[in-house]
């Protein structure tokens, strides 16, 4: 099933495109979903109203995230997640 995104802003190219997947919320879960959908070659749009990465972008040292035995700074994780997802072709729109 595909959904057509209604008008967001008149100048927005996203307003007239048809997407396979639309994800609402650009936190860690939304970025992960977007990464896997884009990697599966689905035409995917991720919408976020605040900051990419969600709450983790406001967090200091994150010591319980897999793959980082010494921890990582939350804002860094947010940027890395966003960069990885968009590199795979995820389209994003900040509303």
SULSULRA-V150083 format. One record per helix or strand. SS is the DSSP state (H for helix, E for strand). FROM is the first residue (numbers start at 0). LEN is the number of residues. Records with the same first field share a line. If there is no record, write none. Layout:
SS=FROM-LEN + FROM-LEN
This chain:
E=2-2 + 17-2 + 20-4 + 26-1 + 43-5 + 52-1 + 60-2 + 71-2 + 90-4
H=12-4 + 27-12 + 53-5 + 73-14
